[in-house]
Amino acid sequence: MTTERAIPSAPADLPINERSVAFGDLSARARIREAALEHFAIDGYDRATIRAIAKTAGVSPGLLRHHYGSKEALREACNQYVFEMLHRANTLLLEDPGASAQTQQTSKRFGRYLARSLADGSPTVGPIFDEIVTMTDAWLARADDSRTDTPPVDRRIRAALIAAMKIGIPLLHDHVSRALGTDMFGPEGDRLIALAMLDIYSHALIDVSVVTSAAAGYEEPQR
């Protein structure tokens, strides 16, 4: 997958929270993909091995290669799958804000994988970040409709920064978990992060007068 290639869609009837079903109930191909998502997220692409992924999936390395061919092809399949699932989750949330808890599970499921892939410099993960920026842009468009002032920078720029900050949370999991007092990837940590993010997004952090004063120094590029 590259930025020029269209990313194929996952089957339309695939549940957003597929990993919530029993691992053993998935097909061999799906188990391999799920195992790869976990190993790539925790070990990183370079350290993850075909043998370890196959063992976690409960299949032979030969069957893994039969389904995906190579580790690089497996990573590309994982990226395609993550792209589609995040897109579908965001579409659901835009249509029904009450689905926040459901879509949060999808974000949690892929957050660590995406953060690790970006940190590792995966050459095929760029379109996923771009899609997250596009999804964030859609939310900002709604927020901008109620603004009385003119945003100082393009909405796409703001969307990119928000996406980067959100994706960066899993990269700092040790420090975030210490601040939370619990593992951020555990049920309680996940709940606390979800509630905190909702609160942050719903309240202004800085008074408008303070923002205006601070922004005055950035009206012209610094020499």
C-alpha positions as CSV (number, residue, x, y, z in Angstrom):
1,M,0.0,0.0,0.0
2,T,1.3,3.4,-1.0
3,T,-0.1,6.8,-1.1
4,E,-0.9,6.3,-4.8
5,R,-2.8,3.0,-4.4
6,A,-6.4,2.8,-3.4
7,I,-6.9,0.9,-0.2
8,P,-9.4,-2.0,-0.6
9,S,-12.3,-2.3,1.7
10,A,-12.8,-5.0,4.3
11,P,-16.0,-7.1,3.9
12,A,-19.1,-5.0,4.6
13,D,-20.5,-7.4,7.1
14,L,-17.3,-7.5,9.2
15,P,-18.1,-6.4,12.8
16,I,-16.1,-3.3,14.0
17,N,-15.2,-5.1,17.2
18,E,-14.3,-8.4,15.6
19,R,-11.5,-9.0,18.1
20,S,-14.1,-8.9,20.8
21,V,-15.2,-12.4,19.7
22,A,-13.3,-15.4,21.0
23,F,-10.0,-15.6,19.2
24,G,-10.5,-19.3,18.5
25,D,-13.8,-18.5,16.6
26,L,-12.0,-16.5,14.0
27,S,-10.8,-18.0,10.7
28,A,-7.2,-18.9,10.4
29,R,-6.6,-15.9,8.1
30,A,-8.2,-13.6,10.6
31,R,-6.3,-15.1,13.5
32,I,-3.0,-14.5,11.7
33,R,-3.9,-10.9,11.1
34,E,-4.9,-10.4,14.7
35,A,-1.7,-12.0,15.9
36,A,0.3,-9.8,13.5
37,L,-1.4,-6.7,14.8
38,E,-0.4,-7.6,18.3
39,H,3.2,-8.6,17.6
40,F,3.8,-5.6,15.3
41,A,2.4,-3.3,18.0
42,I,4.4,-4.7,20.9
43,D,7.6,-6.0,19.3
44,G,7.8,-3.7,16.3
45,Y,8.0,-4.8,12.7
46,D,11.7,-5.7,12.7
47,R,11.6,-7.8,15.8
48,A,8.3,-9.6,15.1
49,T,8.9,-12.9,13.4
50,I,6.7,-15.1,11.2
51,R,7.2,-18.0,13.6
52,A,6.1,-16.0,16.6
53,I,3.1,-14.6,14.8
54,A,2.1,-18.1,13.6
55,K,2.4,-19.5,17.1
56,T,0.2,-16.8,18.6
57,A,-2.4,-17.4,15.8
58,G,-2.2,-21.2,16.4
59,V,-1.1,-22.0,12.8
60,S,2.0,-23.2,11.1
61,P,4.5,-20.7,9.5
62,G,3.7,-22.5,6.3
63,L,0.0,-21.7,6.6
64,L,0.8,-18.1,7.4
65,R,2.9,-17.8,4.2
66,H,0.1,-19.5,2.3
67,H,-2.4,-16.8,3.3
68,Y,-0.1,-13.8,3.2
69,G,3.1,-14.7,1.4
70,S,5.6,-12.6,3.4
71,K,5.9,-10.5,6.5
72,E,5.8,-7.4,4.4
73,A,2.6,-8.5,2.7
74,L,1.2,-9.3,6.1
75,R,2.0,-5.8,7.4
76,E,0.4,-4.3,4.3
77,A,-2.8,-6.4,4.9
78,C,-2.8,-5.2,8.5
79,N,-2.6,-1.6,7.4
80,Q,-5.4,-2.0,4.9
81,Y,-7.6,-3.6,7.6
82,V,-6.8,-0.9,10.2
83,F,-7.5,1.8,7.6
84,E,-10.9,0.4,6.8
85,M,-11.9,-0.3,10.4
86,L,-11.0,3.2,11.5
87,H,-12.9,4.8,8.6
88,R,-16.0,2.7,9.4
89,A,-15.8,3.5,13.1
90,N,-15.6,7.3,12.4
91,T,-18.5,7.1,9.9
92,L,-20.6,5.4,12.6
93,L,-19.6,8.0,15.2
94,L,-20.4,10.9,12.9
95,E,-23.9,9.4,12.3
96,D,-24.4,8.5,16.0
97,P,-22.4,10.2,18.7
98,G,-23.9,7.8,21.2
99,A,-21.7,5.1,19.6
100,S,-18.7,6.6,21.3
101,A,-18.0,3.7,23.6
102,Q,-18.2,1.2,20.7
103,T,-15.9,3.2,18.5
104,Q,-13.5,3.8,21.4
105,Q,-12.9,0.1,21.5
106,T,-11.9,0.2,17.8
107,S,-9.5,3.1,18.5
108,K,-8.0,1.3,21.5
109,R,-7.6,-1.9,19.5
110,F,-5.5,-0.2,16.8
111,G,-3.9,2.7,18.7
112,R,-0.8,1.0,19.8
113,Y,-0.3,-0.7,16.4
114,L,-0.6,2.6,14.6
115,A,1.7,4.5,17.0
116,R,4.4,1.8,16.8
117,S,4.1,1.7,13.0
118,L,4.5,5.4,12.7
119,A,7.4,5.4,15.1
120,D,9.1,2.6,13.3
121,G,8.9,4.5,10.1
122,S,6.6,2.0,8.3
123,P,6.6,3.0,4.6
124,T,3.0,1.8,4.2
125,V,1.3,3.4,7.1
126,G,1.1,7.0,5.8
127,P,-2.4,6.6,4.2
128,I,-3.7,5.6,7.6
129,F,-2.5,8.8,9.2
130,D,-3.9,10.8,6.3
131,E,-7.3,9.1,6.8
132,I,-7.2,10.0,10.5
133,V,-6.5,13.6,9.6
134,T,-9.4,13.5,7.1
135,M,-11.7,12.1,9.8
136,T,-10.6,14.7,12.3
137,D,-11.1,17.4,9.7
138,A,-14.8,16.3,9.5
139,W,-15.2,16.9,13.2
140,L,-13.5,20.3,13.1
141,A,-15.8,21.3,10.2
142,R,-18.8,20.8,12.5
143,A,-17.1,22.7,15.3
144,D,-16.1,25.6,13.0
145,D,-19.8,26.1,12.0
146,S,-20.5,27.4,15.5
147,R,-17.4,29.6,15.8
148,T,-17.8,33.4,15.7
149,D,-14.1,34.0,14.8
150,T,-12.0,33.1,11.8
151,P,-9.5,30.2,12.5
152,P,-6.0,31.5,12.0
153,V,-4.8,28.4,10.1
154,D,-6.3,26.0,7.7
155,R,-8.5,23.3,9.2
156,R,-6.4,20.5,7.7
157,I,-3.4,21.8,9.6
158,R,-5.4,21.8,12.9
159,A,-6.7,18.3,12.1
160,A,-3.1,17.0,11.5
161,L,-1.9,18.3,14.9
162,I,-4.9,16.9,16.8
163,A,-4.4,13.5,15.0
164,A,-0.7,13.5,15.9
165,M,-1.4,14.3,19.6
166,K,-4.0,11.5,19.9
167,I,-1.8,8.9,18.1
168,G,1.1,9.9,20.3
169,I,-0.6,8.8,23.5
170,P,0.1,5.1,23.1
171,L,3.8,5.9,22.4
172,L,4.1,7.3,25.9
173,H,2.1,4.4,27.5
174,D,4.6,3.9,30.4
175,H,4.4,7.5,31.4
176,V,0.7,7.9,30.8
177,S,0.0,4.7,32.8
178,R,2.1,6.1,35.7
179,A,0.1,9.3,35.7
180,L,-3.2,7.4,35.5
181,G,-2.2,5.1,38.3
182,T,-3.2,2.1,36.2
183,D,-2.3,0.4,32.9
184,M,-3.6,2.6,30.1
185,F,-4.3,-0.4,28.0
186,G,-6.4,-2.0,30.8
187,P,-10.2,-1.6,31.2
188,E,-9.9,1.2,33.9
189,G,-7.1,3.0,32.0
190,D,-9.1,2.9,28.8
191,R,-12.2,4.3,30.6
192,L,-10.2,7.1,32.2
193,I,-8.6,8.1,28.9
194,A,-11.9,8.1,27.1
195,L,-13.6,10.3,29.7
196,A,-10.7,12.6,29.9
197,M,-10.5,13.1,26.1
198,L,-14.2,13.8,25.9
199,D,-13.8,16.4,28.6
200,I,-10.8,18.0,26.9
201,Y,-12.6,18.2,23.6
202,S,-15.7,19.7,25.1
203,H,-14.2,22.6,27.0
204,A,-11.9,25.4,26.0
205,L,-8.5,25.3,27.6
206,I,-7.6,28.9,27.1
207,D,-9.7,32.1,27.3
208,V,-10.2,33.8,23.9
209,S,-8.6,37.0,25.1
210,V,-5.5,35.1,26.2
211,V,-5.4,33.4,22.8
212,T,-5.7,36.7,20.9
213,S,-2.9,38.2,22.9
214,A,-0.6,35.2,22.5
215,A,-1.3,34.9,18.8
216,A,-0.3,38.5,18.1
217,G,3.3,37.5,18.3
218,Y,2.9,35.1,15.4
219,E,1.2,37.3,12.9
220,E,4.4,37.5,10.9
221,P,7.1,34.8,10.4
222,Q,10.0,35.3,12.8
223,R,13.3,36.3,11.2
